Amino acid sequence: MAAVIGTNLSYILLAFLPPIIWLAFYTREDRNPEPKGLLFFVFLGGMLSALLALAAECGWVATVAGSCRGAVRTGVSPLLVFAGISLIEEYVKYLPVKFFALRRSAFDEPIDAMIYMMTAAMGFASLENLLFVLPVFHYSFFAGLEITTNRFLGANLLHALSSGIVGFFLARAFFSPHRHHFIALGVLIASIFHTAFNYLILTRSDIAQGTLYIILLLFVMAVMVLIDFERLKKKKPAEEEPTGEGVGEK
């Protein structure tokens, strides 16, 4: 029994450790750390948003491809399927931030938008990791370790970076009267990068140097996010006049 419990805990650790590492790396950019309790709830909300995404994605794939499980209709473009999935995931990762963080007093400077978005993304990625790791439970710990490593350098990093991009546009919405337009634009741009990543993962064996394109895509996103962090760290709420409404208000 102890061995079974220990193995289960090992797989849970494998699922949660990579997103937490990325989260720790990026939260260091915030010179005024956010409340731990609020970060926890946003992280938990990100995990719940992954379940919402699964249901929505199943509906989307069933609509455009005929089935969300098993065979799909011929002639369906993978780009169309991936575009819908990416849009769903980038939007649901925003929801925990909208409902848990935007109206809180702790959300008091533009860089907070990126911190909370990436926190939600890592909650999302943790549950995704768990769903990928658990099926190999009966094979070996090392099979789970290989999956986790690949996701740490791929999908987990993608989720952090794409939500970081949404967070930057959310930060711009912090002072803008057109805040909803900024948020929608951020989700759209993040979804385009997300779609490109998924498509390259699917076709990398058919494209010359496909893996190199994936690395290049993630590199470009990482540079964008780091530049965005630096821009927002220099911007304080007092530099511009608020619109009179919080970002999360209707």
N, C-alpha and C positions, 0 to 999 in steps of 0.2 A: 504493500500500500504506500509506504513512504517513497519507494522508487517511482511509482506512478505519479504521486503528487509532485515529486521533485522534477520529473520530466515535463509535466504540464506547466509548472512554474517556469521551467527553462524556455518553453515555447512562448509563453506570455512575455517573458523578458526579451526574447528575440524580436517579438512584434513591437514592443514599446520602446526599446532602447534606441534604435536608429532615429526615429522622429524626435525623441527627447534630446539626442545629441545635436541634431540640426537646430532645434528650438533654443537650446542653451547657447549655441554659436551666435544666432541672430539676436537674441534678447540682450546680449552684451552690448549691442549698438545703442540701447536705451540708457541714457545717463541718469534717468529718473525711473527706476524700476517700478513696474506695475504691481498692484496687490496680488499676492500669491493666490488668495482665495478666488479672486476674479479670473485670473489666468486659468486656474483649475476648472472653473465652470465653463469657460470658453473652450478649453481643451475637451471637456466632457461633451459639450454641445457639438464640437467637431466630430466626435465619435458617433453621436446620434445622427448627425447630418449624413454620415456615410450610409446608414440604414435607409434614410430617406432617398438618397441618391440611387441605391440599389433598386428600390421600388420604381422610381421614376424612369431609370434607365431601362428596366425590363419593359415598361410600357412603351417607351420610345422605340426600342429595338423591335418589339412585337409589331408596332405600327408600320415601321418602314421596311422591316425585313421578314415579317411573317411569324417570327418566334424569337423569344429571348433565351430559349434553351434549345440546343440541338441545331438542326439544319435551318437555313434561312433561304429566302427566295433568291434565285439566280438574277444576276444583273444589278444587284443592289451595290451602290458605291460604298466602299469602306470609309471614304472620307465623309460621306453623309452620316453614316452611323457614328463615327468618331466625333464629328462636329456636335451632334446632339448630346452625346455622352459628356463631352468636355464642357459644354455650356451648362448642363445640369450640375456637374460637379463643382464648377467654379461659382455658380450661384448658391448652391446649398452650403458651401463653406463660408459664404458671407453671412448666412442667416444667424449663426451663433453670435457673431459680433454685433449684428443689428439688434438682437433681442437681449443679449446679456451685457454688452459693454457700452454702446453708443450713448445711452442716456445717463451713464454713471459719471460721478464727479471725477473719478480717476482718469477718464478719457478727456484729458485737458490739454493735450498738445498734438500737433499733426503726426509725429512719429508713432504715437500710440496706435494709429490705424494700422500700420504695417505690423506692429508687434502682435496685436490681437488677431489680425487676419492670419498670420503665420502660426499662431497658437492653435486657432481653429483648424488650420490645414494639417498640423501635426497630429491633432486628435483624429481627424479624418484618416490620415495615413496609418495611424496605429491600428485602427479597426480593420482597414484594408490588409495590413500586414498579417493580422491575426487570421483573417479569412484565407490568406494564401499559405500560411505556415501550418495551420491545423490539419489540412488534408494529408500532409507528409508525416504526420505524427507517427504512423505505423511503420514508416520506413527507417529513418535515422535522424538523429540530431543534426548531423552534418549536412543532410539534405536541406533541413530547415535553415541552417546557417548560411548555406549557399544562396537560398532564395532571399534571405534577409539582407545579405551583403549586396546582391544585385539590386534590390529595391532601395537600399540606402543610397546607392550611387545613381539610381535612376528615378523610379517613381516617387520616392520620398522627397528627393531633392526637387523634382519637378513640382510637386504640390507646394512645397515651401516657397519656391520662386514665383510660381503663378499667382499664389495668394498674396505674395509680397507686392506683385504688380497691382493687383486689385487694391491692396492696402494703400499704395501710393496715390491712386486715383481717389480713394476714399478720403485720404488726407487732404487732397486738393478740394474735395467737396466740403471740407471742414469750414471753409469761409465763403464758398460759392453759392449764389442764389440759384444756380443751375445744378445743385448737388446731385440730383437723381441722374442727370445726363452724365456726369463724371463717373458715377458708380457703374452705370450701364456700360460706358466706354471701357472702364477697367476690366469688367467681367468679359466683355467681348474680346479685348486684346489678349487677356490671359487664356481665353478659350481657343484662340487661334494658335498660340504657342502649344497649348495642351494637345490640340488636334494634330499638329505637326509632329509632336513627340510620339503620340500613339501610332500614327501612320508610319513613321520611320522605324519604330519597333517592329511593326508588322512586316515591313518590306525590306528591312536592312539586309537580308540574305540575297535579295534580288537586285540591290543597288550597289554599284561599286563604291566601296568605302562607306557603306551605310552607317556603321558604328561611328565613324569619324563625324558624320553629319549630326548624329545624336549628341556627341560630345560638344560639337560646335554650338548647337542649339542651346544646350544647358549653359555653356560658357557665356553666350550672349545674354541670356536671361539673368545669370548671376551678376554680370557686370552692370546690367540695368538696375537690378535691385540694390546693389551696393552703392551705386551712384545716387539712387533715390533716397537711400538711408542718409547719405551725407548731405543731400539737399535739405531733407526734412529736419536733420539735427540742427541746422543753422536757422531754421524758421521757428519762431515762437508765436503763440496766439496773439500777442500784443502787436505784432507787425502789421496785421490787417484787421479791419473792422468786421466782426461777425455779422451774419445776416439777420440775427435776432431769433433764429431757430436752430436747434441742434440738428446734427446730421441725421439722427434717427427719427426726428419729428416729422409729422405729416403736414 
